[in-house]
Structure formats: structure tokens, C-alpha cells
């Protein structure tokens, strides 16, 4: 994966100048790039293939041509660098689906209040008046008798 942080504005302008002198098809053929529809670098009212321009600008900056395969996961990085360097970049339009139309609902009948059962509290256990121990079911304290 190529990093494009070393590409300067001057490198991009140099690639654009070569793109202009060779023409679109010649520039793409010389460097082995396929047209990349959707993304374009816009400079002085003209559009340039994003991958080809950035790939060649990368070559001017580092001496190594960034290939089409390296753009697979780093197109967003290339777009960000170009914008940071002051270039306009067009991106493919995202198809927006219309929101589904829902049928109107019939009005609901008012709810009737429901009586809720209240919790029944358990009576406290009986305790021995002498030792304050809980009495067994027989009601006679096991300790005091």
C-alpha cells in the first residue's frame, strides 16, 4: 500500500503538466493505468484521472510509481492528500434510494386503564418475647421453652 504523504503540490502539478502534454490516453498508456471513472482531480477547469495523476506524482516524489493495485485500499488517503494540497477532487455520486412510502395507519382506539394487582406484604414472623428469636410454627420457643 502506498502512502501519499510525501507527494507535494509541486509533484501533482508536474504530473498534471505531463498529462496535458501527452494527452489522456497517452499518459495512461505510458504509465500503465486504466481509466478510473468517478474520481477526478480538477485543476484550472480540467479533469484528470485521479489514480494516474497521484501515481505519477508519487513517482516524482519518491522515485517509485504507485500502481493501480496500491490504490485499492488507499483511494481515500489519496483524495485526502490532494485536498490538503489545495486540489479539487470529484467523487462518484452515491445513488440515493427514495424512502419507502408507508400506508397511513388507522387511528388507534383509546386504551382503557388496567387495574394492577398490588403486592401483598408478608406478615412479620413471631418472635420470642424473652430471647427475641423467631418462633417455630408451633409458637413455642426452642430456647426458652
BADONU-519947 format. One record per residue: chain; y, z, x of N, C-alpha, C in turn; residue number from 1; residue in three letters. Coordinates in steps of 0.05 Angstrom, whole numbers, always signed. Atoms other than C-alpha are relative to their C-alpha. Last residue first. Layout:
BEGIN
<ch: A	n_Y: Y	n_Z: Z	n_X: X	ca_Y: Y	ca_Z: Z	ca_X: X	c_Y: Y	c_Z: Z	c_X: X	i: NUM	aa: ALA>
...
//
This chain:
BEGIN
<ch: A	n_Y: +20	n_Z: -7	n_X: +19	ca_Y: -467	ca_Z: +1525	ca_X: -789	c_Y: +8	c_Z: +2	c_X: -28	i: 145	aa: UNK>
<ch: A	n_Y: -7	n_Z: -26	n_X: +11	ca_Y: -413	ca_Z: +1527	ca_X: -736	c_Y: -20	c_Z: +9	c_X: -22	i: 144	aa: UNK>
<ch: A	n_Y: -7	n_Z: -19	n_X: -20	ca_Y: -439	ca_Z: +1472	ca_X: -690	c_Y: +4	c_Z: +29	c_X: -13	i: 143	aa: UNK>
<ch: A	n_Y: +23	n_Z: -5	n_X: -17	ca_Y: -475	ca_Z: +1426	ca_X: -739	c_Y: +5	c_Z: +21	c_X: +21	i: 142	aa: UNK>
<ch: A	n_Y: -6	n_Z: +4	n_X: -29	ca_Y: -421	ca_Z: +1433	ca_X: -790	c_Y: -25	c_Z: +6	c_X: +16	i: 141	aa: UNK>
<ch: A	n_Y: +4	n_Z: -25	n_X: -15	ca_Y: -447	ca_Z: +1428	ca_X: -862	c_Y: +3	c_Z: -6	c_X: +29	i: 140	aa: UNK>
<ch: A	n_Y: -23	n_Z: -17	n_X: +5	ca_Y: -420	ca_Z: +1371	ca_X: -907	c_Y: -1	c_Z: +27	c_X: +15	i: 139	aa: UNK>
<ch: A	n_Y: +9	n_Z: -23	n_X: +15	ca_Y: -489	ca_Z: +1338	ca_X: -911	c_Y: +23	c_Z: +19	c_X: -6	i: 138	aa: UNK>
<ch: A	n_Y: +1	n_Z: +7	n_X: +29	ca_Y: -459	ca_Z: +1271	ca_X: -891	c_Y: -8	c_Z: +24	c_X: -16	i: 137	aa: UNK>
<ch: A	n_Y: +20	n_Z: +20	n_X: +8	ca_Y: -441	ca_Z: +1300	ca_X: -823	c_Y: +0	c_Z: -4	c_X: -30	i: 136	aa: UNK>
<ch: A	n_Y: +24	n_Z: -10	n_X: +14	ca_Y: -375	ca_Z: +1337	ca_X: -812	c_Y: -20	c_Z: -22	c_X: -5	i: 135	aa: UNK>
<ch: A	n_Y: +5	n_Z: +15	n_X: +24	ca_Y: -325	ca_Z: +1313	ca_X: -760	c_Y: -27	c_Z: +9	c_X: -12	i: 134	aa: UNK>
<ch: A	n_Y: +19	n_Z: +21	n_X: -5	ca_Y: -309	ca_Z: +1369	ca_X: -712	c_Y: -4	c_Z: -15	c_X: -26	i: 133	aa: UNK>
<ch: A	n_Y: -13	n_Z: +26	n_X: +3	ca_Y: -247	ca_Z: +1411	ca_X: -723	c_Y: -17	c_Z: -23	c_X: +8	i: 132	aa: UNK>
<ch: A	n_Y: +0	n_Z: +13	n_X: -27	ca_Y: -280	ca_Z: +1475	ca_X: -696	c_Y: +12	c_Z: -28	c_X: -1	i: 131	aa: UNK>
<ch: A	n_Y: +1	n_Z: -19	n_X: -22	ca_Y: -265	ca_Z: +1523	ca_X: -754	c_Y: +2	c_Z: -14	c_X: +27	i: 130	aa: UNK>
<ch: A	n_Y: -24	n_Z: -15	n_X: -3	ca_Y: -241	ca_Z: +1479	ca_X: -811	c_Y: +1	c_Z: +19	c_X: +24	i: 129	aa: UNK>
<ch: A	n_Y: +7	n_Z: -28	n_X: +2	ca_Y: -298	ca_Z: +1429	ca_X: -800	c_Y: +26	c_Z: +16	c_X: +4	i: 128	aa: UNK>
<ch: A	n_Y: +3	n_Z: -14	n_X: -25	ca_Y: -273	ca_Z: +1358	ca_X: -812	c_Y: -5	c_Z: +30	c_X: -5	i: 127	aa: UNK>
<ch: A	n_Y: -4	n_Z: -29	n_X: +3	ca_Y: -280	ca_Z: +1310	ca_X: -870	c_Y: -5	c_Z: +14	c_X: +27	i: 126	aa: UNK>
<ch: A	n_Y: +25	n_Z: -15	n_X: -1	ca_Y: -271	ca_Z: +1237	ca_X: -852	c_Y: +6	c_Z: +30	c_X: -3	i: 125	aa: UNK>
<ch: A	n_Y: +6	n_Z: -14	n_X: -25	ca_Y: -207	ca_Z: +1203	ca_X: -873	c_Y: -25	c_Z: +17	c_X: -2	i: 124	aa: UNK>
<ch: A	n_Y: -9	n_Z: -29	n_X: +1	ca_Y: -211	ca_Z: +1158	ca_X: -934	c_Y: -7	c_Z: +13	c_X: +27	i: 123	aa: UNK>
<ch: A	n_Y: +23	n_Z: -18	n_X: +0	ca_Y: -217	ca_Z: +1084	ca_X: -918	c_Y: +11	c_Z: +28	c_X: +0	i: 122	aa: UNK>
<ch: A	n_Y: +2	n_Z: -18	n_X: -23	ca_Y: -158	ca_Z: +1042	ca_X: -937	c_Y: -23	c_Z: +19	c_X: -4	i: 121	aa: UNK>
<ch: A	n_Y: +6	n_Z: -27	n_X: +9	ca_Y: -169	ca_Z: +985	ca_X: -985	c_Y: -3	c_Z: +17	c_X: +25	i: 120	aa: UNK>
<ch: A	n_Y: +21	n_Z: -14	n_X: -16	ca_Y: -135	ca_Z: +921	ca_X: -962	c_Y: -3	c_Z: +28	c_X: -11	i: 119	aa: UNK>
<ch: A	n_Y: -10	n_Z: -18	n_X: -21	ca_Y: -95	ca_Z: +887	ca_X: -1016	c_Y: -23	c_Z: +14	c_X: +14	i: 118	aa: UNK>
<ch: A	n_Y: +12	n_Z: -27	n_X: +0	ca_Y: -123	ca_Z: +828	ca_X: -1053	c_Y: +12	c_Z: +16	c_X: +22	i: 117	aa: UNK>
<ch: A	n_Y: +17	n_Z: -6	n_X: -23	ca_Y: -76	ca_Z: +770	ca_X: -1060	c_Y: -11	c_Z: +28	c_X: -2	i: 116	aa: UNK>
<ch: A	n_Y: +0	n_Z: -29	n_X: -5	ca_Y: -48	ca_Z: +745	ca_X: -1125	c_Y: -20	c_Z: +5	c_X: +23	i: 115	aa: UNK>
<ch: A	n_Y: +26	n_Z: -11	n_X: +1	ca_Y: -36	ca_Z: +671	ca_X: -1120	c_Y: +1	c_Z: +29	c_X: +7	i: 114	aa: UNK>
<ch: A	n_Y: +6	n_Z: -22	n_X: -19	ca_Y: +32	ca_Z: +643	ca_X: -1136	c_Y: -28	c_Z: +11	c_X: -4	i: 113	aa: UNK>
<ch: A	n_Y: -1	n_Z: -26	n_X: +15	ca_Y: +31	ca_Z: +578	ca_X: -1174	c_Y: -7	c_Z: +21	c_X: +21	i: 112	aa: UNK>
<ch: A	n_Y: +23	n_Z: -18	n_X: -5	ca_Y: +48	ca_Z: +517	ca_X: -1133	c_Y: +4	c_Z: +25	c_X: -16	i: 111	aa: UNK>
<ch: A	n_Y: -7	n_Z: -26	n_X: -13	ca_Y: +96	ca_Z: +466	ca_X: -1161	c_Y: -24	c_Z: +18	c_X: +2	i: 110	aa: UNK>
<ch: A	n_Y: -5	n_Z: -20	n_X: +21	ca_Y: +64	ca_Z: +399	ca_X: -1176	c_Y: +8	c_Z: +26	c_X: +14	i: 109	aa: UNK>
<ch: A	n_Y: +20	n_Z: -21	n_X: +3	ca_Y: +72	ca_Z: +349	ca_X: -1120	c_Y: +8	c_Z: +19	c_X: -23	i: 108	aa: UNK>
<ch: A	n_Y: -10	n_Z: -28	n_X: -3	ca_Y: +114	ca_Z: +287	ca_X: -1126	c_Y: -22	c_Z: +20	c_X: -6	i: 107	aa: UNK>
<ch: A	n_Y: -7	n_Z: -10	n_X: +26	ca_Y: +74	ca_Z: +222	ca_X: -1118	c_Y: +10	c_Z: +29	c_X: +5	i: 106	aa: UNK>
<ch: A	n_Y: +19	n_Z: -20	n_X: +12	ca_Y: +75	ca_Z: +197	ca_X: -1047	c_Y: +11	c_Z: +8	c_X: -28	i: 105	aa: UNK>
<ch: A	n_Y: -13	n_Z: -25	n_X: +9	ca_Y: +112	ca_Z: +134	ca_X: -1027	c_Y: -20	c_Z: +18	c_X: -13	i: 104	aa: UNK>
<ch: A	n_Y: -6	n_Z: +0	n_X: +29	ca_Y: +69	ca_Z: +83	ca_X: -991	c_Y: +12	c_Z: +27	c_X: -7	i: 103	aa: UNK>
<ch: A	n_Y: +17	n_Z: -18	n_X: +15	ca_Y: +75	ca_Z: +82	ca_X: -916	c_Y: +8	c_Z: -1	c_X: -29	i: 102	aa: UNK>
<ch: A	n_Y: -13	n_Z: -8	n_X: +25	ca_Y: +103	ca_Z: +25	ca_X: -876	c_Y: -20	c_Z: +16	c_X: -17	i: 101	aa: UNK>
<ch: A	n_Y: +15	n_Z: +7	n_X: +25	ca_Y: +76	ca_Z: +23	ca_X: -806	c_Y: +15	c_Z: +10	c_X: -24	i: 100	aa: UNK>
<ch: A	n_Y: +13	n_Z: -24	n_X: +10	ca_Y: +129	ca_Z: +26	ca_X: -751	c_Y: -15	c_Z: -8	c_X: -26	i: 99	aa: UNK>
<ch: A	n_Y: -14	n_Z: -13	n_X: +21	ca_Y: +143	ca_Z: -42	ca_X: -721	c_Y: -15	c_Z: +24	c_X: -11	i: 98	aa: UNK>
<ch: A	n_Y: +13	n_Z: +4	n_X: +26	ca_Y: +110	ca_Z: -55	ca_X: -655	c_Y: +16	c_Z: +13	c_X: -22	i: 97	aa: UNK>
<ch: A	n_Y: -4	n_Z: -23	n_X: +17	ca_Y: +155	ca_Z: -62	ca_X: -595	c_Y: -13	c_Z: -6	c_X: -27	i: 96	aa: UNK>
<ch: A	n_Y: +2	n_Z: +6	n_X: +28	ca_Y: +132	ca_Z: -111	ca_X: -543	c_Y: +1	c_Z: +26	c_X: -16	i: 95	aa: UNK>
<ch: A	n_Y: +23	n_Z: -14	n_X: +12	ca_Y: +158	ca_Z: -89	ca_X: -476	c_Y: -1	c_Z: -6	c_X: -30	i: 94	aa: UNK>
<ch: A	n_Y: -6	n_Z: -14	n_X: +25	ca_Y: +204	ca_Z: -139	ca_X: -444	c_Y: -26	c_Z: +12	c_X: -11	i: 93	aa: UNK>
<ch: A	n_Y: +11	n_Z: +13	n_X: +24	ca_Y: +186	ca_Z: -155	ca_X: -372	c_Y: +6	c_Z: +17	c_X: -25	i: 92	aa: UNK>
<ch: A	n_Y: +28	n_Z: -8	n_X: +4	ca_Y: +233	ca_Z: -125	ca_X: -322	c_Y: -10	c_Z: -14	c_X: -25	i: 91	aa: UNK>
<ch: A	n_Y: +8	n_Z: +3	n_X: +27	ca_Y: +298	ca_Z: -153	ca_X: -294	c_Y: -30	c_Z: +7	c_X: -2	i: 90	aa: UNK>
<ch: A	n_Y: +28	n_Z: +8	n_X: +3	ca_Y: +323	ca_Z: -125	ca_X: -229	c_Y: -6	c_Z: -2	c_X: -29	i: 89	aa: UNK>
<ch: A	n_Y: +10	n_Z: -1	n_X: +28	ca_Y: +396	ca_Z: -120	ca_X: -210	c_Y: -28	c_Z: -10	c_X: +0	i: 88	aa: UNK>
<ch: A	n_Y: +9	n_Z: +25	n_X: +12	ca_Y: +409	ca_Z: -106	ca_X: -136	c_Y: -7	c_Z: +6	c_X: -29	i: 87	aa: UNK>
<ch: A	n_Y: -21	n_Z: +13	n_X: +15	ca_Y: +450	ca_Z: -48	ca_X: -107	c_Y: -7	c_Z: -27	c_X: -13	i: 86	aa: UNK>
<ch: A	n_Y: -15	n_Z: +17	n_X: -19	ca_Y: +404	ca_Z: -22	ca_X: -52	c_Y: +22	c_Z: -17	c_X: -14	i: 85	aa: UNK>
<ch: A	n_Y: -14	n_Z: -18	n_X: -18	ca_Y: +381	ca_Z: +34	ca_X: -98	c_Y: +17	c_Z: -15	c_X: +20	i: 84	aa: UNK>
<ch: A	n_Y: -22	n_Z: -11	n_X: +16	ca_Y: +363	ca_Z: -19	ca_X: -150	c_Y: +17	c_Z: +19	c_X: +17	i: 83	aa: UNK>
<ch: A	n_Y: -19	n_Z: +21	n_X: +4	ca_Y: +321	ca_Z: -56	ca_X: -98	c_Y: +25	c_Z: +10	c_X: -16	i: 82	aa: UNK>
<ch: A	n_Y: -14	n_Z: +5	n_X: -25	ca_Y: +287	ca_Z: +8	ca_X: -76	c_Y: +22	c_Z: -21	c_X: -4	i: 81	aa: UNK>
<ch: A	n_Y: -18	n_Z: -23	n_X: -5	ca_Y: +270	ca_Z: +28	ca_X: -148	c_Y: +16	c_Z: -5	c_X: +26	i: 80	aa: UNK>
<ch: A	n_Y: -22	n_Z: +2	n_X: +19	ca_Y: +241	ca_Z: -41	ca_X: -163	c_Y: +21	c_Z: +22	c_X: +5	i: 79	aa: UNK>
<ch: A	n_Y: -16	n_Z: +22	n_X: -9	ca_Y: +198	ca_Z: -39	ca_X: -100	c_Y: +25	c_Z: -3	c_X: -18	i: 78	aa: UNK>
<ch: A	n_Y: -13	n_Z: -8	n_X: -24	ca_Y: +172	ca_Z: +30	ca_X: -119	c_Y: +19	c_Z: -22	c_X: +10	i: 77	aa: UNK>
<ch: A	n_Y: -21	n_Z: -19	n_X: +8	ca_Y: +156	ca_Z: +8	ca_X: -189	c_Y: +16	c_Z: +9	c_X: +24	i: 76	aa: UNK>
<ch: A	n_Y: -22	n_Z: +16	n_X: +12	ca_Y: +118	ca_Z: -52	ca_X: -161	c_Y: +23	c_Z: +18	c_X: -8	i: 75	aa: UNK>
<ch: A	n_Y: -27	n_Z: -8	n_X: -10	ca_Y: +78	ca_Z: -4	ca_X: -116	c_Y: +22	c_Z: -18	c_X: -11	i: 74	aa: UNK>
<ch: A	n_Y: -7	n_Z: -28	n_X: +8	ca_Y: +8	ca_Z: -2	ca_X: -146	c_Y: +28	c_Z: +8	c_X: +8	i: 73	aa: UNK>
<ch: A	n_Y: +15	n_Z: -9	n_X: +23	ca_Y: -9	ca_Z: -76	ca_X: -147	c_Y: +8	c_Z: +28	c_X: -10	i: 72	aa: UNK>
<ch: A	n_Y: -19	n_Z: -5	n_X: +21	ca_Y: +47	ca_Z: -95	ca_X: -98	c_Y: -14	c_Z: +12	c_X: -25	i: 71	aa: UNK>
<ch: A	n_Y: -13	n_Z: -25	n_X: -5	ca_Y: +1	ca_Z: -89	ca_X: -38	c_Y: +19	c_Z: +8	c_X: -22	i: 70	aa: UNK>
<ch: A	n_Y: +19	n_Z: -22	n_X: +6	ca_Y: -43	ca_Z: -144	ca_X: -66	c_Y: +13	c_Z: +27	c_X: +4	i: 69	aa: UNK>
<ch: A	n_Y: +1	n_Z: -4	n_X: +29	ca_Y: +16	ca_Z: -192	ca_X: -67	c_Y: -18	c_Z: +23	c_X: -7	i: 68	aa: UNK>
<ch: A	n_Y: +15	n_Z: +19	n_X: +16	ca_Y: +24	ca_Z: -183	ca_X: +8	c_Y: +1	c_Z: +6	c_X: -29	i: 67	aa: UNK>
<ch: A	n_Y: +14	n_Z: -15	n_X: +21	ca_Y: +78	ca_Z: -146	ca_X: +47	c_Y: -13	c_Z: -20	c_X: -19	i: 66	aa: UNK>
<ch: A	n_Y: -4	n_Z: +10	n_X: +27	ca_Y: +95	ca_Z: -188	ca_X: +108	c_Y: -16	c_Z: +18	c_X: -19	i: 65	aa: UNK>
<ch: A	n_Y: +25	n_Z: +5	n_X: +14	ca_Y: +97	ca_Z: -148	ca_X: +173	c_Y: +6	c_Z: -7	c_X: -29	i: 64	aa: UNK>
<ch: A	n_Y: +16	n_Z: +20	n_X: -15	ca_Y: +154	ca_Z: -149	ca_X: +223	c_Y: -27	c_Z: -6	c_X: -13	i: 63	aa: UNK>
<ch: A	n_Y: +22	n_Z: -13	n_X: -16	ca_Y: +182	ca_Z: -84	ca_X: +195	c_Y: -16	c_Z: -19	c_X: +18	i: 62	aa: UNK>
<ch: A	n_Y: -5	n_Z: -28	n_X: -7	ca_Y: +250	ca_Z: -100	ca_X: +164	c_Y: -21	c_Z: +11	c_X: +19	i: 61	aa: UNK>
<ch: A	n_Y: -24	n_Z: -1	n_X: -17	ca_Y: +247	ca_Z: -177	ca_X: +163	c_Y: +5	c_Z: +29	c_X: +10	i: 60	aa: UNK>
<ch: A	n_Y: +6	n_Z: +13	n_X: -25	ca_Y: +175	ca_Z: -174	ca_X: +138	c_Y: +24	c_Z: +1	c_X: +19	i: 59	aa: UNK>
<ch: A	n_Y: +17	n_Z: -19	n_X: -15	ca_Y: +194	ca_Z: -124	ca_X: +84	c_Y: -7	c_Z: -11	c_X: +27	i: 58	aa: UNK>
<ch: A	n_Y: -20	n_Z: -19	n_X: -10	ca_Y: +249	ca_Z: -173	ca_X: +63	c_Y: -15	c_Z: +22	c_X: +15	i: 57	aa: UNK>
<ch: A	n_Y: -13	n_Z: +12	n_X: -23	ca_Y: +194	ca_Z: -226	ca_X: +58	c_Y: +21	c_Z: +19	c_X: +12	i: 56	aa: UNK>
<ch: A	n_Y: +20	n_Z: +3	n_X: -21	ca_Y: +152	ca_Z: -182	ca_X: +12	c_Y: +12	c_Z: -11	c_X: +25	i: 55	aa: UNK>
<ch: A	n_Y: +5	n_Z: -26	n_X: -12	ca_Y: +213	ca_Z: -160	ca_X: -28	c_Y: -21	c_Z: -2	c_X: +23	i: 54	aa: UNK>
<ch: A	n_Y: -25	n_Z: -9	n_X: -14	ca_Y: +235	ca_Z: -232	ca_X: -40	c_Y: -5	c_Z: +27	c_X: +14	i: 53	aa: UNK>
<ch: A	n_Y: -4	n_Z: +17	n_X: -23	ca_Y: +164	ca_Z: -257	ca_X: -56	c_Y: +24	c_Z: +10	c_X: +16	i: 52	aa: UNK>
<ch: A	n_Y: +20	n_Z: -5	n_X: -21	ca_Y: +147	ca_Z: -199	ca_X: -102	c_Y: +5	c_Z: -16	c_X: +26	i: 51	aa: UNK>
<ch: A	n_Y: -2	n_Z: -27	n_X: -12	ca_Y: +212	ca_Z: -202	ca_X: -141	c_Y: -20	c_Z: +4	c_X: +23	i: 50	aa: UNK>
<ch: A	n_Y: +25	n_Z: -13	n_X: +4	ca_Y: +216	ca_Z: -277	ca_X: -153	c_Y: -1	c_Z: +27	c_X: +15	i: 49	aa: UNK>
<ch: A	n_Y: +19	n_Z: +4	n_X: -22	ca_Y: +289	ca_Z: -294	ca_X: -152	c_Y: -25	c_Z: +15	c_X: -6	i: 48	aa: UNK>
<ch: A	n_Y: +24	n_Z: -17	n_X: +0	ca_Y: +340	ca_Z: -301	ca_X: -208	c_Y: -19	c_Z: -9	c_X: +22	i: 47	aa: UNK>
<ch: A	n_Y: +25	n_Z: +15	n_X: -3	ca_Y: +410	ca_Z: -329	ca_X: -199	c_Y: -23	c_Z: +20	c_X: +1	i: 46	aa: UNK>
<ch: A	n_Y: +7	n_Z: +17	n_X: +23	ca_Y: +475	ca_Z: -301	ca_X: -226	c_Y: -26	c_Z: -15	c_X: +2	i: 45	aa: UNK>
<ch: A	n_Y: -20	n_Z: +20	n_X: +5	ca_Y: +501	ca_Z: -275	ca_X: -160	c_Y: -8	c_Z: -20	c_X: -22	i: 44	aa: UNK>
<ch: A	n_Y: -22	n_Z: -1	n_X: -20	ca_Y: +437	ca_Z: -238	ca_X: -146	c_Y: +18	c_Z: -23	c_X: -5	i: 43	aa: UNK>
<ch: A	n_Y: -23	n_Z: +16	n_X: +8	ca_Y: +383	ca_Z: -222	ca_X: -198	c_Y: +22	c_Z: +5	c_X: +20	i: 42	aa: UNK>
<ch: A	n_Y: -23	n_Z: -11	n_X: -13	ca_Y: +315	ca_Z: -199	ca_X: -172	c_Y: +23	c_Z: -18	c_X: -8	i: 41	aa: UNK>
<ch: A	n_Y: -16	n_Z: +18	n_X: -16	ca_Y: +261	ca_Z: -218	ca_X: -221	c_Y: +23	c_Z: +16	c_X: +12	i: 40	aa: UNK>
<ch: A	n_Y: -18	n_Z: -14	n_X: -18	ca_Y: +203	ca_Z: -184	ca_X: -256	c_Y: +16	c_Z: -20	c_X: +16	i: 39	aa: UNK>
<ch: A	n_Y: -9	n_Z: -26	n_X: +12	ca_Y: +172	ca_Z: -217	ca_X: -317	c_Y: +20	c_Z: +15	c_X: +17	i: 38	aa: UNK>
<ch: A	n_Y: -18	n_Z: +1	n_X: +23	ca_Y: +133	ca_Z: -272	ca_X: -284	c_Y: +7	c_Z: +28	c_X: -10	i: 37	aa: UNK>
<ch: A	n_Y: +3	n_Z: -26	n_X: +13	ca_Y: +106	ca_Z: -264	ca_X: -213	c_Y: +19	c_Z: +2	c_X: -24	i: 36	aa: UNK>
<ch: A	n_Y: -22	n_Z: -9	n_X: +17	ca_Y: +97	ca_Z: -333	ca_X: -184	c_Y: -7	c_Z: +26	c_X: -15	i: 35	aa: UNK>
<ch: A	n_Y: +2	n_Z: +13	n_X: +26	ca_Y: +41	ca_Z: -334	ca_X: -132	c_Y: +25	c_Z: +9	c_X: -16	i: 34	aa: UNK>
<ch: A	n_Y: -3	n_Z: -16	n_X: +24	ca_Y: +59	ca_Z: -315	ca_X: -61	c_Y: -4	c_Z: -18	c_X: -24	i: 33	aa: UNK>
<ch: A	n_Y: +25	n_Z: -4	n_X: +15	ca_Y: +31	ca_Z: -349	ca_X: +1	c_Y: +2	c_Z: +18	c_X: -24	i: 32	aa: UNK>
<ch: A	n_Y: +8	n_Z: -28	n_X: -3	ca_Y: +92	ca_Z: -341	ca_X: +47	c_Y: -25	c_Z: +7	c_X: -16	i: 31	aa: UNK>
<ch: A	n_Y: +0	n_Z: -8	n_X: -29	ca_Y: +105	ca_Z: -415	ca_X: +57	c_Y: -11	c_Z: +27	c_X: +4	i: 30	aa: UNK>
<ch: A	n_Y: +22	n_Z: +13	n_X: -14	ca_Y: +83	ca_Z: -433	ca_X: -14	c_Y: -1	c_Z: +9	c_X: +29	i: 29	aa: UNK>
<ch: A	n_Y: +26	n_Z: -13	n_X: +8	ca_Y: +128	ca_Z: -382	ca_X: -49	c_Y: -23	c_Z: -12	c_X: +16	i: 28	aa: UNK>
<ch: A	n_Y: +0	n_Z: -28	n_X: -9	ca_Y: +189	ca_Z: -405	ca_X: -9	c_Y: -27	c_Z: +14	c_X: -7	i: 27	aa: UNK>
<ch: A	n_Y: +4	n_Z: +0	n_X: -29	ca_Y: +173	ca_Z: -479	ca_X: -20	c_Y: -1	c_Z: +28	c_X: +11	i: 26	aa: UNK>
<ch: A	n_Y: +28	n_Z: +7	n_X: -6	ca_Y: +164	ca_Z: -469	ca_X: -95	c_Y: -5	c_Z: +1	c_X: +30	i: 25	aa: UNK>
<ch: A	n_Y: +19	n_Z: -19	n_X: +11	ca_Y: +230	ca_Z: -431	ca_X: -104	c_Y: -29	c_Z: -6	c_X: +8	i: 24	aa: UNK>
<ch: A	n_Y: +6	n_Z: +5	n_X: +28	ca_Y: +274	ca_Z: -472	ca_X: -58	c_Y: -23	c_Z: +19	c_X: -9	i: 23	aa: UNK>
<ch: A	n_Y: +27	n_Z: +13	n_X: +4	ca_Y: +271	ca_Z: -471	ca_X: +17	c_Y: -5	c_Z: -8	c_X: -28	i: 22	aa: UNK>
<ch: A	n_Y: +2	n_Z: +24	n_X: -17	ca_Y: +346	ca_Z: -457	ca_X: +30	c_Y: -27	c_Z: -15	c_X: -4	i: 21	aa: UNK>
<ch: A	n_Y: -19	n_Z: +22	n_X: +9	ca_Y: +355	ca_Z: -412	ca_X: -31	c_Y: -4	c_Z: -25	c_X: +17	i: 20	aa: UNK>
<ch: A	n_Y: +10	n_Z: +9	n_X: +26	ca_Y: +293	ca_Z: -370	ca_X: -15	c_Y: +17	c_Z: -23	c_X: -10	i: 19	aa: UNK>
<ch: A	n_Y: +23	n_Z: +18	n_X: -7	ca_Y: +316	ca_Z: -365	ca_X: +58	c_Y: -12	c_Z: -12	c_X: -26	i: 18	aa: UNK>
<ch: A	n_Y: -11	n_Z: +24	n_X: -13	ca_Y: +383	ca_Z: -337	ca_X: +34	c_Y: -22	c_Z: -20	c_X: +7	i: 17	aa: UNK>
<ch: A	n_Y: -12	n_Z: +17	n_X: +21	ca_Y: +347	ca_Z: -290	ca_X: -14	c_Y: +11	c_Z: -25	c_X: +12	i: 16	aa: UNK>
<ch: A	n_Y: +22	n_Z: +13	n_X: +15	ca_Y: +304	ca_Z: -264	ca_X: +43	c_Y: +10	c_Z: -18	c_X: -22	i: 15	aa: UNK>
<ch: A	n_Y: +11	n_Z: +20	n_X: -19	ca_Y: +366	ca_Z: -251	ca_X: +86	c_Y: -23	c_Z: -15	c_X: -14	i: 14	aa: UNK>
<ch: A	n_Y: -19	n_Z: +23	n_X: +0	ca_Y: +400	ca_Z: -216	ca_X: +27	c_Y: -10	c_Z: -22	c_X: +18	i: 13	aa: UNK>
<ch: A	n_Y: +4	n_Z: +13	n_X: +26	ca_Y: +338	ca_Z: -171	ca_X: +19	c_Y: +18	c_Z: -25	c_X: -1	i: 12	aa: UNK>
<ch: A	n_Y: +26	n_Z: +14	n_X: +0	ca_Y: +339	ca_Z: -154	ca_X: +93	c_Y: -5	c_Z: -15	c_X: -25	i: 11	aa: UNK>
<ch: A	n_Y: -3	n_Z: +23	n_X: -17	ca_Y: +414	ca_Z: -139	ca_X: +90	c_Y: -27	c_Z: -16	c_X: +2	i: 10	aa: UNK>
<ch: A	n_Y: -14	n_Z: +21	n_X: +16	ca_Y: +404	ca_Z: -92	ca_X: +32	c_Y: +2	c_Z: -26	c_X: +15	i: 9	aa: UNK>
<ch: A	n_Y: -28	n_Z: -5	n_X: +4	ca_Y: +354	ca_Z: -53	ca_X: +74	c_Y: +12	c_Z: -22	c_X: -18	i: 8	aa: UNK>
<ch: A	n_Y: -13	n_Z: +25	n_X: +7	ca_Y: +278	ca_Z: -51	ca_X: +71	c_Y: +30	c_Z: +7	c_X: -7	i: 7	aa: UNK>
<ch: A	n_Y: -12	n_Z: +11	n_X: -24	ca_Y: +252	ca_Z: +11	ca_X: +108	c_Y: +16	c_Z: -26	c_X: -6	i: 6	aa: UNK>
<ch: A	n_Y: -23	n_Z: -16	n_X: -7	ca_Y: +239	ca_Z: +48	ca_X: +43	c_Y: +15	c_Z: -11	c_X: +24	i: 5	aa: UNK>
<ch: A	n_Y: -23	n_Z: +18	n_X: -2	ca_Y: +193	ca_Z: -7	ca_X: +19	c_Y: +25	c_Z: +14	c_X: +8	i: 4	aa: UNK>
<ch: A	n_Y: -23	n_Z: -16	n_X: +8	ca_Y: +126	ca_Z: +27	ca_X: +28	c_Y: +25	c_Z: -17	c_X: +6	i: 3	aa: UNK>
<ch: A	n_Y: -24	n_Z: +2	n_X: -16	ca_Y: +67	ca_Z: -20	ca_X: +28	c_Y: +21	c_Z: +20	c_X: -11	i: 2	aa: UNK>
<ch: A	n_Y: -23	n_Z: +0	n_X: +17	ca_Y: +0	ca_Z: +0	ca_X: +0	c_Y: +25	c_Z: +0	c_X: +18	i: 1	aa: UNK>
//
